[in-house]
Amino acid sequence: ALGYNCWLGYHKLDNSRLIKEYVKWCKNIIRSEDSDVINTALDELKNGIHGLLDINPIISVEPVMKAYLSIGTFSENDTLDALLETEEKEETGEEGFIIKLAETDEESILIIAGKTEKGLLYGVFSFIRAIQTQNNLENIFGIEKPANQLRILNHWDNLDGSIERGYAGKSIFFNNNKVIRKSDRIRDYARLLASMGINGTVINNVNVLKFETRLITSAYLPDVARLADLFREYGIRLYLSINFASPMELGGLPTADPLDEGVREWWKKKIEEIYSYIPDFGGFLVKADSENRPGPFTYNRNHADGANMLAKALKGHSGIVIWRCFVYNCMQDWRDYSVDRAKAAYDNFMPLDGKFDENVLLQIKNGPMDFQVREPVSTLFGGLRETNQVMEFQITQEYTGQQKHLCWLVPMWKEILDFDTYAKGKNTFVKRIVNGSVFENKYSGIAGVANIGDEANWTGFQLAQANLYGFGRLAWNPDLTSEQITEEWVRRTYSNNSEVVNIISEMLLSSWKIYESYTSPLGIGWMVNPNHHFGPNVDGYEYDKWGTYHRADLRGIGVDRTSASGTGYAGQYNKEVEEGYQDAGTCPEELLLFFHHIPYNYKLKSGETLIQYIYNSHFKGVEQAIDLKNKWLSLKGMVGEELFNHVKGRLEGQIEYSKEWRDVINTYFFRKTGIDDEQGRKIY
Ligand code: BDP
């Protein structure tokens, strides 16, 4: 079906010079080891070579040609071991790989090797990527290894098959309160993930309700174990979200107090049972004391008490606890202007820095609020110093157009990863904190909330596949540029034709800022319809216990979060960062309203007043949405017709939605202020 293969649909290259170069080694593959993951790697290699070069390589234990590919793990394979230098072997680490040429008078051997079979698998996918994107082989010789240790996807899938914040159909794992038995699709998914180097997957929603609580019982564990088997073939470990109150709900205990002996014993036994089904089980993801989910607060215990209790029981099995920091009071009083949801994660977790066990990781959303189109970086990054940290990005487009709008999130994620926290002086970038290097963490990494479902093309809007791809590539290497990632994705998914590459790349690269320009302005966020979060509703959350968010009145808009006169949120940053935000004049303009309450007639750097900026950006955003469509139309005949029409349809929808946004926002502020648009354009 259209789009099913994503970036792994192989077509024969039409560059005969390159084909010749690659084919030289690809006619014969030497493989002497035998394991599930090695077999996966071999299949992928055969498959890729067949698809891209149109030959069927001979697989053998001894070479049958003078030039050949030799694949395997140098830790298990003496021949490979002998062909590599000691330093090379050390440098690859646990999950890295080496691709190199070894030439003797007789033979030319192209080596793809890892220390582990996972490393080898990633090496094979990297080799295929090079061919597919028509890279010269010498460009890929060398050693590569993932920057981040944990590269994990979170699926907000429920057992009934629904997906919380899912915009691409139903779950591929669950249906009708059962684990889906048919494995093809799940295997294909594992394959997609492995091709980007993803090594972990949480299969169920962080909101663990009644049925999902039972996933860790014998009623479900055999089925969960089957999923773990599928993922294992691709080097991916399976994790589960758990309900903190499980000892009560499943075990009939009177309490879930983490310091209660009975509770600790219950979890210990439970975890042993899980490992009896899944020997390499990854561990738990926990949403506790957050949005009405149970947690240690009920027993006057803190998050460290809760997380460490689970961590101790998991430790002997080398399992980890990923504890989420999305903790805030969702019943706050909007009338109290000193209350600020943005401060909550830091207030809850900073006092616990250094109190978590070695195998606990705190998973922190990228911003202090909740995946808005623009937010500053969470103050916990750069705050926490003695705690393992995981970045949580949202790939599914909850607040960024729900896969009905084109919004490529990689440029946003890049800005976040490249943000300087000043935690250890200048150049303490977020990406160096989450890769564990700044604070030398034992565990660390990047998590993404998946955007896939059971629609034929996985993501609903096919161009949203680029978000999944970009997430995986950044989790592997956050130093890749947005341009590199988009070019790679287009070449792999659609075509090596430079016009196709350029146009789709331009569309993707501009799309986030376009979406931002016609939705909520300058970092303020939230002007969406409550509950489903699609479409404009300026006051939707404004006078609400989950809020308050923009504080617009007749004079101005924005939340004063400075230490001097506001909520004090800015004071949670390190001094150098805080200083930049304190003053409206130095605050980066895209975050102006996040940090300051600004009068409508305030002059921005461009010379526009704030109100005129709001009008201009909304009119312009719609123009740009129209332009996105025109760019796409210029590809007629250069991409398949079905794809052409699919994307055209989505972009047409986006134009209509963007007009609705423009008109609601502009009208709201026109009515609030009574100030006319300088250009006299129509505002309702
Ligand atoms: C919010 C979502 C909600 C999630 C929550 C979370 O609206 O569905 O359960 O985040 O991350 O963005 O726990």
Boltz pocket constraint, residues with backbone or C-beta under 6 A from the ligand:
constraints:
  - pocket:
      binder: B
      contacts: [[A, 164], [A, 165], [A, 206], [A, 207], [A, 287], [A, 326], [A, 370], [A, 371], [A, 398], [A, 531]]
      max_distance: 6.0
